[in-house]
Amino acid sequence: MVPDAIALAAIVILVFPMAYFLLAAPAFLLVKLDIQEVAQLLRGMFNAYFLMMIIAGSIGVAAFALTGRLGTAIGIGLLAAFELWARRWFIRHMDAEIRASDGGDADAPRRLRRLHWGGMLCNAVQLVAIMASLPYININLAPA
């Protein structure tokens, strides 16, 4: 595979989990988060999203580093590092809100919903940033 094709594949691998989350997460806006099973499913979706982004980011870093695009590799590495931090933060807070909801805290589902909105917004901002950076990556797939 030529270096530009590797870079394009890395971008597709990176954008795929973001696009999936962008489409799947709003479905949870239609259900109540005070239902234990729904809250656990939302937590599982966030956990899987963050893991996929960490893996996809690592693949992207390796692909761009191999093709000599170190600036892009550093940018994607920062994204992967953010996802690693965000996974810990989001899951810890989601677990706390789910436990509080089980304990009878009436405001816990509202706080869990706020986390849900925050996660969707964070994903949307990252997706826009990746898509906006595409013209600057300079991928040329035309034959020489």
N, C-alpha and C positions, 0 to 999 in steps of 0.2 A: 504494500500500500504506500502511496506517495505521502509525504509529510502533510500536505494540505488536506488530503482525504482523512488522515488520522485526526487532524484538528477538527474537521467537520464532524466526524463520528463522536469525538469527545463532547462537542457542544450538544449534539442530539442526545447523548447519554445523560448529560447534565440537565437538559431542559425537560426530558421525559417525566421524571418524578415531580418536577415543579408543575407541569401542565396537568398531570394526574391529580395532584393535590388541589389545584385550582378548580378542577371540575368536581372532585369528590367531597371536599370539605363543606361547601354550601348546603349539601343535603342534610347536614346535622342542624341547620337552622330551622328545619321543619319539625323537629322533635324536641320534647322536653328533656333537659339534661338532669332532671331529678330522678330519672329512672336509672337504676344502678347499671343495668346491662348496656344502655345507650352511652352512659358516661364512660364505661370501660371500653366500649368499641371506639369512641372518640379518642381516648387515650392511646389505644392500640394503633389507630390510624396515624396519630401524631408521631408515635414512636417509630413506626415503619417508615414514615416520610423522612424523619431525621436520619435514620440509618441509611436509607437509599441515597439521600443527599450527601452524606459523609462518604459513602462508597463511590458514588458518581463523581464527587469532587476529587477524590483521590485518583480516580482514573483520569480525570481531566488534567490534573496537575502532572501526572506521569506523561500523558500524551503531548501536552504542550511543551513540557521540558524536553522530551525526545525530539520534538520538531524545531527546537531552538527558540521558541517564543517564551522567554523567561518572564517577561512582564505579565503576560497573560497567565502563565503558570502560577505566579505569585498571587495574582488577583483571585484565581480560582482556589488557591490554597487558603487564602483569607476567608473565602466563602465557606470552605469545608471546615475551617477552624471555628467560624461563627456557628455553623450547624452543630458542631460538637458541643460548644458551650450552650447553645439554645436548647439542645435536646435535654441536657441535664436540668436546665432551668425550668423549661416547660413541663417536663415529666414530674419533677419534684413538686411544682405548684399544682399541677393537675391532680396528683395523688393526694395532696393536702386537701384540696377542695372536694374530691370524691369522698375522702374519709369524713370531712366535716358534714357533707350532705347525709352520709349514713348516720352520723351522730345527731341529726335533727336540726342542723343549722339551715334555716330557711333561705339565707342569702347565698349559700354555697353554689347553687345552680346558676345564679346570676354572675357570680365571680368566675365560674367555669365557662360560662358563655362569653364573658369578656376575654378570657384566655383564648377561646376559640376564635373570636374576631381578631385578636392580636396576631395569632398564628397565621390566619388567612391573609391579613394585611402584610405581614412580614414576607410571606411567600410571594405575594403579588409584587412587592417592591423588588425583591430579588429577581423575579422573572423579568420584570421590565428592565432592570439593570443589565441582565445578561443579553436580552434581545436588543437593547440600545447599544451594547458594545459590539455587536456582530459586525457592523461596517468597519470597525477599527482593527478587527482580528486579521483581515486581509487574507482570506482563504481563496485560493485560485485553483479551480478544478479543471480549467481548460487545458487541453493537451498542448504541449510545447511545440 
